[in-house]
Structures are given as structure tokens and as C-alpha cells.
């Protein structure tokens, strides 16, 4: 609901080594009420999403929703996105790159061979 107040919280982590305690959360409110939605460009194994959820789980947030633009569905973690822009059947040796153009609101997904 666009009329519902919301905060934008910026999460940064090293996707190559997300477990190394490098998750940075910017603009995290003191108290979080209601559900939160974590947005990611590409969901592959679920590792990045799992580590992105950690700061919120540590604060006792009870309802976390996941929105992914592209779901590759090679999950190693027990995650299920609530909202999916596109599901792609891919091989592990392929790479998905997402491009967002804010001015035109265009979203493009590219499937690349490694």
C-alpha cells in the first residue's frame, strides 16, 4: 500500500564472503513495527538473502518478506520469496545480471555464460 508509511533501509554485504561479519545496515530505525520486505536483484543460492536477514532477526522482527527481481531457484537455504519478478531456469555456470534504469523505470535481465 503506497499510502502506508515506510522507511528505506540500505544493506551492504560482501557477496563473495557474506559470513565474514561484513553486513552493514544503514538507516536502521530503533524500533521496527510491522513486516519488512527485503529486495534483492537475483536470488541464486539464497546465501546473500539469508545474511541480509540476520540484522533484522537479531532485532526480533517477526515478519520478513522477500522480493526478488530474478529467481534462479538453486537454493541451498530454506527460503521462499514472497514476490518474484521473473523465474529463470539456469545452469550453475551461467550468471544473471540485472540492470535498472531509474529514469525510465526499465528493468533488464541478462543471462551470461561464465
ABEGO torsion letter per residue (X at the ends): XAABBBBBBBBBBBAABAAAGABBBBGBBABBBEBBBBBBABBBAGAAAAAAAAAAAAAGBABBBBBBABBAGABABBBBBABBABBBBBBAABBBBBBBBAAAGBBBBBBBBX
